[in-house]
């Protein structure tokens, strides 16, 4: 939702017009909710231009804050959530305004979620600027977990902007032109496609599990759509050729796009069962720079990521909160998903009462290079 910046926002007729617009879209088109675009430019008189936000409260509470916009956003959220209790509102804000996603009755602005806008930027920066051996596990964890406690966040690995002409999606940054020639399962997997396939799954999984309380995907990116999106315009002679998503690629059995789609499908199905997005933030027990390993638990589910490009670990000790028998529920290295099938899904993993990395229990696992595994406790009822 884009809002024109109005000098007279607090005048009766302007406010009535803006608020009635919200209700009109809800009533006439049965919207589920709204994504308020460019909220940062509304919140401050400087519109966020040339301004950095360190998190100091003086940046959010002062004469630079546009009180008229604050009142409008509070009224908008109050009306929407009062008239339509199931309505969802999401704020696009890069400033980190406190209480943006707390209820109006608490003195907040009333949004349900804010977009985790730093996350896709971080992934693109890593892929553009760093070798695989230079990836910082601590920096990745910090970016994915750096959000205000008690305010829900929508995590996403890539935005719609990266699928538009002039930019690249994650899949394109990872595999580039080989996506057009080497995505067939009928030919040996090249090193570029192998790396791209494995990291594409791992990046999306760690974003989904660690980055927030909701997950956003731009249509087609879940299976690594090989083309950009370009709407008819003067620059392309009003062509509709790229104003599309090629879902037909999923119907071709021998293309690896089908494998990426299968992983995304099962990732979401696994979340449906265990409910980590609705759970409190994760406890990160390991972010080992040398091993390139990240371990955390959330919703009593254990997540292990080995980003190392070449080193696999046998008998790798990981911290566990709840004792018991664990089984693998999702594995990025599974052959169905274009992996190498190096993990035995029949294996049982038993915890030991050996404190490790801040947890009372631990266990040992095999974690291949460029692989992530998700384990759940077989002795817990995960209905949530």
C-alpha positions in Angstrom: 0.0 0.0 0.0 1.5 3.3 -1.1 0.5 6.5 0.6 1.0 10.0 -0.8 2.8 12.3 1.6 0.2 14.8 2.6 0.8 18.1 4.4 -2.8 18.2 5.6 -3.1 14.6 6.8 -4.7 15.5 10.1 -7.5 17.5 8.4 -10.9 15.9 8.9 -11.7 15.2 5.2 -8.2 13.9 4.4 -8.2 11.5 7.3 -11.7 10.3 6.5 -10.6 9.7 2.9 -7.6 7.7 3.9 -9.3 5.6 6.5 -12.4 5.0 4.3 -10.0 3.8 1.5 -8.8 1.0 3.8 -12.4 -0.1 4.6 -13.4 0.0 0.9 -10.6 -2.4 -0.1 -11.6 -4.7 2.8 -15.3 -4.6 1.9 -15.2 -4.6 -1.9 -12.2 -6.9 -2.5 -12.1 -8.9 0.7 -8.5 -8.2 1.3 -6.7 -10.2 4.0 -4.8 -7.2 5.0 -2.3 -4.5 4.0 1.4 -4.1 3.5 2.1 -0.4 4.3 5.0 0.6 1.9 7.6 3.2 2.8 6.6 3.6 6.5 10.0 4.9 7.3 9.4 7.9 5.0 6.2 8.6 6.8 7.4 8.3 10.4 10.0 11.1 10.2 10.2 14.6 8.8 13.6 13.7 7.3 11.9 10.7 5.6 14.9 8.5 6.5 17.0 10.2 3.8 20.6 10.5 4.7 19.9 9.2 8.2 21.3 6.1 9.8 19.6 4.3 12.7 21.8 2.9 15.5 18.9 1.9 17.8 19.4 4.8 20.2 16.0 5.9 21.5 16.8 9.6 20.8 16.5 8.7 17.1 12.9 7.7 17.5 11.5 10.1 20.0 12.1 13.8 19.2 11.1 16.6 16.9 12.2 14.7 13.9 9.2 12.3 14.3 6.1 13.1 12.3 3.3 13.0 14.8 0.5 13.3 12.2 1.8 10.2 10.5 2.0 8.3 13.8 -1.6 9.2 14.6 -2.8 8.1 11.2 -1.0 4.8 11.4 -2.4 4.1 14.9 -5.9 5.0 13.7 -5.6 2.9 10.6 -4.5 -0.2 12.6 -7.1 0.4 15.3 -9.9 0.6 12.7 -8.8 -2.4 10.7 -8.3 -4.7 13.7 -11.5 -3.5 15.3 -13.7 -4.0 12.2 -11.8 -7.0 10.8 -10.2 -9.0 13.6 -8.5 -11.4 11.2 -6.9 -8.5 9.2 -3.1 -8.6 9.0 -1.1 -5.4 8.7 2.6 -5.3 7.8 5.0 -2.3 8.0 7.9 -1.8 5.7 10.2 0.0 8.1 14.0 0.1 8.1 14.4 2.3 11.1 13.4 -0.1 13.8 10.8 2.2 15.4 10.1 0.8 18.9 6.5 -0.4 19.5 5.7 -0.4 15.8 4.3 -3.9 16.1 2.7 -3.5 19.5 -1.0 -2.8 20.1 -2.5 0.6 20.0 -3.8 0.1 23.5 -0.2 -0.4 24.6 0.9 2.8 23.0 2.2 1.1 19.9 1.3 1.7 16.3 -0.6 -1.5 16.0 1.0 -3.4 13.2 1.0 -7.1 13.3 4.4 -7.6 11.6 7.4 -5.6 10.3 9.4 -6.7 7.3 12.9 -8.0 8.0 14.4 -5.8 5.3 18.0 -6.3 6.3 17.9 -10.1 5.6 17.7 -10.1 1.8 20.3 -7.3 1.6 22.7 -9.4 3.7 22.4 -12.5 1.6 23.0 -10.5 -1.6 26.0 -8.8 0.0 27.5 -12.1 1.0 27.0 -13.7 -2.4 28.4 -10.7 -4.2 31.4 -9.8 -2.0 32.6 -12.9 -0.1 34.1 -16.3 -0.9 32.4 -19.2 0.7 35.3 -19.6 3.1 34.9 -16.0 4.2 31.3 -16.2 5.3 30.8 -15.1 8.9 28.5 -17.3 10.9 28.2 -14.7 13.6 27.2 -12.0 11.1 24.6 -14.2 9.5 23.1 -15.1 12.9 23.1 -11.4 14.0 21.3 -10.3 10.9 18.6 -13.0 11.2 18.0 -12.4 14.9 18.4 -8.6 15.2 14.8 -7.7 15.8 12.9 -6.1 18.7 11.8 -8.6 21.3 8.0 -9.0 21.4 7.5 -7.5 17.9 6.9 -10.0 15.1 8.9 -9.9 12.0 8.4 -11.3 8.4 11.6 -12.9 7.2 12.5 -13.3 3.5 15.6 -14.4 1.7 15.0 -12.3 -1.4 12.5 -9.6 -2.3 10.5 -8.9 -5.4 13.0 -6.2 -6.3 15.7 -8.9 -6.9 13.5 -10.7 -9.4 12.9 -7.5 -11.5 15.0 -6.7 -14.6 18.3 -5.1 -13.6 18.8 -7.2 -10.5 19.3 -10.9 -9.8 17.5 -13.4 -7.7 19.4 -15.7 -5.2 19.3 -18.5 -7.7 20.8 -16.3 -10.4 23.6 -15.0 -8.1 24.4 -18.6 -7.3 24.2 -20.3 -10.7 24.0 -17.5 -13.3 23.9 -18.6 -16.9 24.3 -22.3 -16.1 20.6 -22.2 -15.0 19.8 -22.2 -18.8 22.0 -25.2 -19.7 22.9 -27.4 -16.8 19.7 -27.9 -14.8 18.9 -31.3 -16.2 19.2 -34.4 -14.1 20.2 -36.3 -17.3 23.6 -34.8 -17.2 26.2 -34.8 -14.4 25.8 -31.9 -11.9 28.4 -29.3 -12.4 30.3 -27.7 -9.5 28.4 -24.4 -10.1 24.9 -26.0 -10.0 25.9 -28.2 -7.1 27.0 -25.3 -5.0 24.0 -23.2 -6.1 21.4 -25.9 -5.3 22.8 -26.7 -1.9 23.2 -23.0 -0.8 19.8 -22.0 -2.2 18.1 -24.5 0.1 20.2 -23.7 3.1 19.7 -19.9 2.8 16.0 -20.3 2.5 15.8 -22.8 5.4 17.9 -20.7 7.9 15.9 -17.6 6.9 12.6 -19.4 7.5 13.6 -20.9 10.8 15.7 -18.2 12.5 14.7 -14.9 10.8 11.2 -14.2 12.2 7.7 -15.1 13.0 6.5 -15.2 9.4 8.0 -16.1 6.0 7.7 -14.3 2.7 8.4 -15.7 -0.7 8.1 -13.9 -4.1 6.2 -16.1 -6.6 8.6 -18.4 -8.5 11.7 -17.9 -6.4 10.9 -21.0 -4.3 12.1 -23.1 -7.3 14.8 -20.8 -8.5 12.9 -19.2 -11.4 15.6 -18.7 -14.2 14.3 -15.4 -15.6 13.8 -11.9 -14.3 10.4 -10.2 -14.3 9.8 -7.2 -16.5 6.5 -5.5 -17.1 5.6 -3.8 -20.4 7.3 -0.4 -20.6 8.8 2.0 -23.1 12.3 0.5 -22.5 11.3 -3.0 -23.7 8.9 -1.8 -26.4 5.9 -2.6 -24.3 6.8 -6.3 -24.4 4.9 -8.8 -22.2 7.5 -11.5 -22.8 9.0 -11.4 -19.3 5.8 -10.5 -17.5 5.4 -14.1 -16.4 6.5 -16.9 -14.2 7.3 -20.2 -15.9 5.5 -22.8 -13.7 5.6 -25.2 -16.6 9.2 -25.9 -15.5 7.9 -27.9 -12.6 6.1 -30.2 -14.9 9.3 -31.4 -16.5 10.6 -34.4 -14.5 14.2 -34.1 -15.5 14.7 -30.4 -14.5 16.2 -29.6 -11.1 13.8 -26.7 -10.6 11.4 -29.5 -9.6 13.8 -30.5 -6.8 14.1 -27.0 -5.4 10.3 -26.8 -5.4 10.0 -30.1 -3.6 12.3 -28.9 -0.9 10.4 -25.6 -0.4 7.1 -27.6 -0.2 8.5 -29.9 2.4 10.1 -27.1 4.4 6.7 -25.4 4.7 5.0 -28.7 5.5 7.5 -29.4 8.3 6.8 -26.0 9.8 3.1 -26.7 9.6 3.7 -29.7 11.8 6.2 -28.3 14.3 5.1 -24.6 14.3 8.5 -22.8 14.8 7.2 -19.6 13.3 4.7 -19.3 16.2 7.3 -20.2 18.8 9.5 -17.8 20.8 12.8 -16.8 19.2 15.5 -19.5 18.8 18.3 -20.3 21.2 21.5 -20.2 19.2 24.0 -22.6 20.8 26.7 -22.6 18.2 28.0 -20.2 15.5 31.5 -21.7 14.8 33.5 -19.6 12.4 36.2 -22.2 11.7 33.7 -25.1 11.2 31.2 -22.8 9.4 28.5 -24.4 11.6 25.3 -22.9 13.1 23.2 -24.8 15.6 20.0 -23.6 17.3 16.8 -24.9 18.7 13.3 -23.5 18.4 9.9 -25.0 19.2 11.8 -28.0 20.6 13.2 -28.7 17.1 16.9 -28.8 16.5 18.4 -27.1 13.4 22.0 -27.8 12.3 23.7 -26.0 9.4 27.1 -26.8 8.0 28.0 -24.0 5.5 31.6 -25.3 5.0 32.2 -25.8 1.3 34.3 -29.0 1.7 34.5 -30.3 5.3 32.0 -32.8 6.7 31.9 -33.6 10.4 31.5 -37.1 11.9 30.4 -37.2 15.6 29.9 -33.5 15.8 28.6 -32.6 19.3 25.6 -30.2 19.4 23.6 -28.8 22.3 20.1 -30.0 23.0 17.5 -28.6 25.4 15.0 -31.5 25.8 16.5 -35.0 26.3 15.3 -38.0 24.4 15.5 -39.7 21.0 15.7 -37.5 17.9 15.0 -38.3 14.3 15.7 -36.4 11.1 12.6 -34.7 9.7 14.2 -32.6 6.9 17.5 -32.8 5.2 18.7 -30.5 2.4 21.1 -33.2 1.2 18.3 -35.7 0.4 18.3 -36.9 -3.2 14.7 -35.8 -3.8 15.9 -32.2 -3.3 19.0 -32.5 -5.6 21.3 -33.4 -2.7 23.8 -36.3 -2.4 22.0 -38.5 0.0 24.8 -38.7 2.6 22.6 -38.6 5.7 20.9 -41.8 7.0 17.3 -41.0 7.8 16.9 -44.3 9.7 19.4 -43.3 12.3 18.3 -42.5 15.9 20.1 -39.8 17.8 20.0 -40.1 21.6 20.9 -37.3 23.9 23.4 -37.5 26.7 23.1 -35.6 30.0 26.3 -33.8 29.1 26.0 -30.0 29.3 27.2 -28.2 26.2 27.0 -24.7 24.8 24.4 -23.5 27.3 22.1 -26.5 27.2 21.8 -29.3 29.7 22.0 -32.0 27.1 23.9 -32.8 24.0 24.3 -35.4 21.3 26.6 -36.3 18.4 25.6 -36.1 14.7 27.0 -36.5 11.2 26.7 -33.3 9.3 28.0 -33.2 5.7 29.4 -30.1 4.0 26.8 -27.7 2.6 24.0 -29.4 4.4 21.3 -28.5 6.9 19.3 -31.0 8.9 16.2 -30.6 11.1 15.7 -33.0 14.0 12.7 -33.5 16.2 12.3 -35.3 19.5 10.2 -38.5 19.1 9.0 -38.3 22.7 7.3 -34.9 22.4 3.7 -34.2 21.2 4.2 -31.3 18.8 0.6 -30.3 18.5 0.5 -26.6 19.0 
